[in-house]
């Protein structure tokens, strides 16, 4: 009886095991399948890296040595093969850079400047720009090469070599190019596509801001003319001046037009009203994001009237310095110091002046 009971219990246990084992195995298999599916599902999300686009500019012959002038092209040409064979970069044809340089009238002696190289890189949609310079004195030469990240404007790789201007210089140049490219592969690795897209967005934003900065600039100033100890015993004068700049017309020369009206006091107590209109050119001697320092020269006409009832109109020339500081986006302050020379038939007249006011650009 006991044996039969134990036998029946054993049968029941075996039956339960037979039923549960497949279910347990199925559950295990499902877990394993889900785990495998998760791995497969993440695989397509892995991002493929994209090689950076590189532009190589002509090198600058700093001392303008004629016997080494050919190296301005030979040095950058030596970089092309190592870059192409590296498998880490896409080389932009050098002709693309040449077109941009010619279109924007960029002097070739400026190509070794980081800001200029960055601008050219943005215009040809490059990620990296290789540029440099060399100094040749008698039979010796020193070559300096740099690779900059166009987005940040930072120098990522720099290298230099020295040698003699003979047949051995080409070995030095090839050595420079090969070692430079090897270091660039480490410092400037391929980028994920989303970073490429973001970089392009940043470039577009910079171009928009830059184009905004290239618009008109209007300046409204109060004018103070210093005493002029000459004909008429003119004392100090006060007035107003409106100035308009056109920075987008040329890359290195800006047009401007100005008009003003002032009242001079005579020592006798009477006053002289004078107005003038002039036009000329600014030269952007120093420019940053918020600062502009511009020498200028122009010419026009000065006219006015005196209490005796007579009027006058003389040709004139002006020159001076103007300074902009844009402290809040499109708004800024302006300080100007200069002077005008009036071609009066009875004797020339020089009027020094200073002015202070506000600037607006768009």
Phi, psi and omega in degrees: 000311179297318180297318180296320180296316179297322179297316180297320178297320179297320179296318180298316179299316180298318180298316180298317179297318180298325181283317187282325183303312178300321179297317179297318179295323179294318179297318178298316181296321178298317178299317181295320180295318179297320179298315179295321180296323180297318179295317180294323182293328181279338184301316180294341182282349179294132185272136176277131181283149183242131179295146178283147177269131186241135172245133178250119181268161173299144177275152185264128176275092190301317182268001179054040179286119185297324183290344180246012184295328181297339183288343179298335177257323183297321182295307179297327178298329180291340180280338189296311182297310177302323179293316180293320182282347182292331183075003182250354184223152171252120185273124175278132179306136183296338178296330178297318177294321180298320179298316181295318180298315181290319182296320182267004177054048180272122179299140183291336178284359177261358186291344179270002178274136185298316182297321179292316179298321179296318179298314179297318179301318178297320183291330179261006179061044177267152174267330183224141173236128174260124180213172181177189182209170176211151179240119180247119178232116185056243183259003181254154182214144174233127183246131178239126180238145179224147172239123183246147172279116186297323183295317184263339183077012182268146175280118182265327181220137175219145181203150178219155176223158176233150179189193178251151180276079175211196183297337181286347183294331181291328174295320178296319180294316179296321177297316178300313182296314183296314181290326178295315181295321178300318179288326178296325179299327180278317185277337182231067182289168177303155183250150171289151184304321183296329178286326176298315180298315180296321179299318179295323177296318179296318179299318179298318179298318180295320180295320179298312180297318182296319179295324176297319181290342181270005180281194180290150171236121178254132180236131175241118186234151164273138187247138173232118178260133181289157178304141181243102181280071181218209183305128178089357180048055182287133176265189180299155183228153178232148179188199181225151184220135175244131183229139178234129179249150178235074186290348186273355188285314179235159179284326184238000177224129180250140172277153172211157174223143184217151174216150183206161175221133182220159176241120175268146171256136175268160177295336179283349180106340178283169183237156177237126177266132181222142176226158178205155175225132183217159177218153181185207185233140170260148170242117182288083183295323182210123181225135171230190182300317186250344186251145171220127179237113193228110167290151182215161176206139181199186180207164180179221183227141171245132178220175179166193181214156179240160183303333181292352177102350181275156178239163179217155178208115184233146169292154184210163174229151178221157176205156179170197180231138176233147184228125176251139170227110181268099187273343182216085177061254184269353183255146180200184177244156182226137174233134184227138174223132182184204180189161180236148175244120180264129181273072179281126179304331180277358182141133182297153181226125178254130181238100176286146182211156170230153179211151181220136181188204185243150180239149176220132180234151175205000000 
